[in-house]
Amino acid sequence: MNTSNNQTISVGVLGFGGLGQAAARVLAPKGEMRWVAAADKKGYVYQPEGLNGDRCISAYQQQGSIGHVEPGGVLSSSSIEELIEVAHTVDGYFLALPNLPNTFMAEVAQKFIATGWRGVLVDAIKRTSAVEQLLAMKDELQAAGITYMSGCGATPGLLTAAAAIAAQSYAEIHSVKITFGVGIANWEAYRATIREDIGHLPEYDVEKAKAMTDAEVEALLDRTNGLLELENMEHADDVMLELAGICPRDRVTVGGIVDTRNAKKPLSTNVRVTGRTFEGKISTHTFTLGDETSMAANVCGPAFGYLKAGVSLHRRGIYGLFTAAEVMPQFVK
Ligand code: NAD
């Protein structure tokens, strides 16, 4: 980890699709974080003095990879491994990568461990089974000097953390119900998100969704008028709240509607936490996100808030695996 400058945190972003590009825009005005490194499937770029978001986005969209950015861009089919080796000043990475297959994020974490890199990693992965793979690596991450913050997007992430706070009013938690509404104008801006969501539909799974061609995804969306209606999803909010001691995982449910043809949210994203107070009253706290906030804002904001929190843990010598329900995010100025 770069300890030469305690003021500015040097940040890398792995994956430069919908969320990766939004991350670059979120970071641009920040004084406490400097975006210096990024990788996509075909290349990477590293500039210790800071990257220009517009130039990177235009290289990715027009030439197909940020490996085309000058100076510092390199085309490579093993972009993550090569970037980790060269980008010595990076304090922490946001992993805005598809988790396809469902073991991919854990494999990326293994790559970091294998190179001897020390620092902070933040993901926004969604499935319970994916977070469980990382939980199983807790001791390895700790021994490697990596502070890994898992499930730090919107859900899991912001809404899970809100549930952990809301729970404090109660003596017993009866249910945590997360309902999300996502509106995106065009599914191709968030291919991995949409494919992973399709994997939650009744007749699908991760492998089936991963194997679908773009034409097959489009055909499915044509049949549903662009809508994906999801219920009882396998979402890591459950294991995260269980681990944080809030309630057993079977009391946590997640579902929602994704509209892939309209930037307007089909419903207001919210989390409802029902419990019993010490006086015996049953009540529900509801935390609702503003409809104007996009999925990208609600994922990337928390991700960097948790990255900052992770850096402060790392600087105190605290390594291992933490979730969004366990640690407060810090606001990045
Ligand atoms: P995307 O498909 O738009 O982009 C993925 C990017 O990863 C691309 O730039 C691609 O080139 C890159 N990539 C793929 N394989 C790679 C490899 N082997 N090495 C380097 N780069 C590689 O993805 P997206 O829609 O932005 O979603 C990213 C992730 O965020 C998904 O897993 C999604 O489920 C998750 N997500 C989480 C939340 C949440 O609230 N927790 C919300 C939305 C999305």
Boltz pocket constraint, residues with backbone or C-beta under 6 A from the ligand:
constraints:
  - pocket:
      binder: B
      contacts: [[A, 14], [A, 15], [A, 16], [A, 17], [A, 18], [A, 19], [A, 20], [A, 39], [A, 40], [A, 41], [A, 42], [A, 79], [A, 80], [A, 95], [A, 96], [A, 97], [A, 98], [A, 99], [A, 124], [A, 125], [A, 126], [A, 151], [A, 152], [A, 153], [A, 154], [A, 155], [A, 156], [A, 157], [A, 188], [A, 189], [A, 190], [A, 191], [A, 192], [A, 193], [A, 194], [A, 196], [A, 295], [A, 298], [A, 299]]
      max_distance: 6.0
